[in-house]
Amino acid sequence: MDKSANIQDKAMGAFEKAKTAFLDWINSLDLNSKKIIEIFAFLGVGFIAGYFLKKYFKYVLLSLVAIIVAAFILQYSSIIHIDWIKIRQILGIAPTDTIDSVFNVAIDWIKANILVTIASIVGFLLGYKVG
């Protein structure tokens, strides 16, 4: 009996250590209601995006390609003028930015918002699986 009690004490000790480590990790994330709502919102958006991508991918892809090709043909024919400087301003990209600098900004945002990024990816994968 003494041996089984000793094993139970060791198991409870290991469980308490794991529980304490998990709670410390949760506390280090500094989760509040605003962050939790943001995480679930990105999870939902990711789910919807994954679901609709699987259901309507070919239609969306064909539509986007047709719109882009038509825009370039119309601009080349001088029927319309696309103001690329205005588009860069709307997207928040400076005229001196390169693809590398934009990529680095995106990576920095992902690192700063890792929980939101993970929630979006999980939501997308779930939506894609369900769709």
DOKEMAR-365964 format. One record per residue (C-alpha): x, y, z; residue number from 1; residue in one letter. Coordinates in Angstrom, 3 decimals. Each point is the difference from the previous one (the first is absolute). Layout:
% DOKEMAR-365964
+----------+----------+----------+-----+------+
:       px :       py :       pz : pos : code :
+----------+----------+----------+-----+------+
:        X :        Y :        Z : NUM :    A :
...
+----------+----------+----------+-----+------+
This chain:
% DOKEMAR-365964
+----------+----------+----------+-----+------+
:       px :       py :       pz : pos : code :
+----------+----------+----------+-----+------+
:    0.000 :    0.000 :    0.000 :   1 :    M :
:    2.835 :    2.367 :    0.815 :   2 :    D :
:    1.500 :   -0.487 :   -3.478 :   3 :    K :
:   -3.267 :    0.844 :   -1.797 :   4 :    S :
:   -0.460 :    3.100 :    2.146 :   5 :    A :
:    3.531 :    1.095 :   -0.918 :   6 :    N :
:   -0.764 :   -0.451 :   -3.732 :   7 :    I :
:   -3.212 :    1.998 :    0.382 :   8 :    Q :
:    1.900 :    2.787 :    1.779 :   9 :    D :
:    2.578 :    0.113 :   -2.813 :  10 :    K :
:   -2.736 :    0.037 :   -2.644 :  11 :    A :
:   -1.846 :    2.800 :    1.795 :  12 :    M :
:    3.269 :    1.917 :    0.326 :  13 :    G :
:    0.655 :   -0.333 :   -3.733 :  14 :    A :
:   -3.587 :    1.024 :   -0.735 :  15 :    F :
:    0.304 :    3.058 :    2.223 :  16 :    E :
:    3.267 :    0.998 :   -1.705 :  17 :    K :
:   -1.610 :   -0.326 :   -3.427 :  18 :    A :
:   -3.067 :    1.904 :    1.168 :  19 :    K :
:    2.143 :    2.788 :    1.446 :  20 :    T :
:    2.106 :    0.209 :   -3.179 :  21 :    A :
:   -3.157 :    0.158 :   -2.151 :  22 :    F :
:   -1.585 :    2.704 :    2.163 :  23 :    L :
:    3.235 :    2.021 :   -0.046 :  24 :    D :
:    0.051 :   -0.242 :   -3.803 :  25 :    W :
:   -3.656 :    1.111 :   -0.224 :  26 :    I :
:    0.723 :    2.932 :    2.331 :  27 :    N :
:    3.027 :    0.995 :   -2.090 :  28 :    S :
:   -2.306 :    0.359 :   -3.050 :  29 :    L :
:   -1.776 :    2.849 :    1.814 :  30 :    D :
:   -3.397 :   -0.996 :   -1.350 :  31 :    L :
:   -2.865 :    2.353 :    0.650 :  32 :    N :
:   -3.519 :    0.074 :   -1.378 :  33 :    S :
:    1.004 :    2.263 :   -2.902 :  34 :    K :
:    2.752 :   -2.389 :   -1.126 :  35 :    K :
:   -2.271 :   -3.030 :    0.359 :  36 :    I :
:   -2.704 :    1.670 :   -2.102 :  37 :    I :
:    2.631 :    0.927 :   -2.598 :  38 :    E :
:    1.298 :   -3.586 :   -0.096 :  39 :    I :
:   -3.492 :   -1.425 :   -0.481 :  40 :    F :
:   -0.792 :    2.622 :   -2.658 :  41 :    A :
:    3.083 :   -0.992 :   -1.992 :  42 :    F :
:   -0.877 :   -3.665 :    0.536 :  43 :    L :
:   -3.449 :    0.690 :   -1.469 :  44 :    G :
:    1.363 :    1.992 :   -2.938 :  45 :    V :
:    2.506 :   -2.763 :   -0.695 :  46 :    G :
:   -2.770 :   -2.604 :    0.145 :  47 :    F :
:   -2.181 :    1.948 :   -2.427 :  48 :    I :
:    2.927 :    0.589 :   -2.360 :  49 :    A :
:    0.947 :   -3.695 :    0.020 :  50 :    G :
:   -3.584 :   -1.128 :   -0.487 :  51 :    Y :
:   -0.681 :    2.324 :   -2.921 :  52 :    F :
:    3.392 :   -0.611 :   -1.563 :  53 :    L :
:   -0.705 :   -3.708 :   -0.220 :  54 :    K :
:   -3.580 :    0.475 :   -1.226 :  55 :    K :
:    0.565 :    2.789 :   -2.515 :  56 :    Y :
:    3.735 :   -0.024 :   -0.771 :  57 :    F :
:   -0.258 :   -0.484 :   -3.751 :  58 :    K :
:   -2.643 :    2.724 :   -0.377 :  59 :    Y :
:    1.944 :    2.488 :    2.109 :  60 :    V :
:    3.275 :   -0.779 :   -1.757 :  61 :    L :
:   -1.514 :    0.316 :   -3.471 :  62 :    L :
:   -1.721 :    3.261 :    0.969 :  63 :    S :
:    3.189 :    1.509 :    1.430 :  64 :    L :
:    2.068 :   -1.017 :   -3.017 :  65 :    V :
:   -2.639 :    1.391 :   -2.372 :  66 :    A :
:   -0.184 :    3.313 :    1.897 :  67 :    I :
:    3.792 :    0.378 :    0.156 :  68 :    I :
:    0.471 :   -0.875 :   -3.683 :  69 :    V :
:   -2.829 :    2.354 :   -1.016 :  70 :    A :
:    1.480 :    2.828 :    2.118 :  71 :    A :
:    3.445 :   -0.419 :   -1.567 :  72 :    F :
:   -1.432 :   -0.164 :   -3.531 :  73 :    I :
:   -2.144 :    3.087 :    0.598 :  74 :    L :
:    2.940 :    1.875 :    1.474 :  75 :    Q :
:    2.289 :   -1.057 :   -2.849 :  76 :    Y :
:   -2.636 :    1.195 :   -2.493 :  77 :    S :
:   -0.180 :    3.343 :    1.883 :  78 :    S :
:   -3.710 :   -0.477 :    0.633 :  79 :    I :
:    0.522 :    0.210 :    3.756 :  80 :    I :
:    2.822 :    1.268 :    2.181 :  81 :    H :
:    1.004 :   -1.896 :    3.143 :  82 :    I :
:    1.553 :    2.323 :    2.558 :  83 :    D :
:    2.628 :   -2.320 :    1.504 :  84 :    W :
:    1.249 :    2.731 :    2.340 :  85 :    I :
:   -3.496 :    0.341 :    1.495 :  86 :    K :
:   -0.293 :   -3.785 :    0.335 :  87 :    I :
:    3.333 :   -0.086 :    1.855 :  88 :    R :
:   -1.243 :    2.775 :    2.319 :  89 :    Q :
:   -3.228 :   -1.884 :    0.720 :  90 :    I :
:    1.974 :   -3.162 :    0.781 :  91 :    L :
:    2.474 :    1.970 :    2.148 :  92 :    G :
:    3.007 :   -0.827 :   -2.178 :  93 :    I :
:    2.525 :    2.775 :   -0.478 :  94 :    A :
:    1.322 :    0.577 :   -3.542 :  95 :    P :
:    3.495 :   -0.901 :    1.222 :  96 :    T :
:   -1.073 :   -3.318 :    1.529 :  97 :    D :
:    1.228 :   -3.182 :   -1.599 :  98 :    T :
:   -1.542 :   -3.452 :    0.082 :  99 :    I :
:    2.592 :   -0.966 :    2.606 : 100 :    D :
:   -0.930 :    2.856 :    2.344 : 101 :    S :
:   -3.735 :   -0.721 :   -0.355 : 102 :    V :
:    0.691 :   -3.682 :    0.707 : 103 :    F :
:    2.012 :    0.941 :    3.120 : 104 :    N :
:   -2.848 :    2.192 :    1.257 : 105 :    V :
:   -2.419 :   -2.912 :   -0.485 : 106 :    A :
:    2.311 :   -2.389 :    1.884 : 107 :    I :
:    0.368 :    2.512 :    2.845 : 108 :    D :
:   -3.793 :    0.320 :    0.225 : 109 :    W :
:   -0.355 :   -3.785 :    0.126 : 110 :    I :
:    2.587 :   -0.214 :    2.796 : 111 :    K :
:   -1.742 :    2.750 :    1.973 : 112 :    A :
:   -3.427 :   -1.637 :   -0.433 : 113 :    N :
:    0.869 :   -3.675 :    0.188 : 114 :    I :
:   -3.216 :   -1.090 :    1.767 : 115 :    L :
:   -2.170 :    1.782 :   -2.560 : 116 :    V :
:    2.044 :   -1.533 :   -2.818 : 117 :    T :
:   -0.345 :   -3.494 :    1.439 : 118 :    I :
:   -3.741 :    0.515 :    0.542 : 119 :    A :
:   -0.378 :    1.134 :   -3.613 : 120 :    S :
:    1.897 :   -3.005 :   -1.321 : 121 :    I :
:   -1.950 :   -2.447 :    2.181 : 122 :    V :
:   -3.281 :    1.626 :   -1.032 : 123 :    G :
:    0.987 :   -0.141 :   -3.668 : 124 :    F :
:    0.949 :   -3.673 :    0.210 : 125 :    L :
:   -3.235 :   -0.878 :    1.817 : 126 :    L :
:   -2.072 :    1.933 :   -2.527 : 127 :    G :
:    1.840 :   -1.622 :   -2.889 : 128 :    Y :
:   -0.573 :   -3.446 :    1.515 : 129 :    K :
:   -3.724 :    0.656 :    0.597 : 130 :    V :
:   -0.529 :    1.618 :   -3.424 : 131 :    G :
+----------+----------+----------+-----+------+
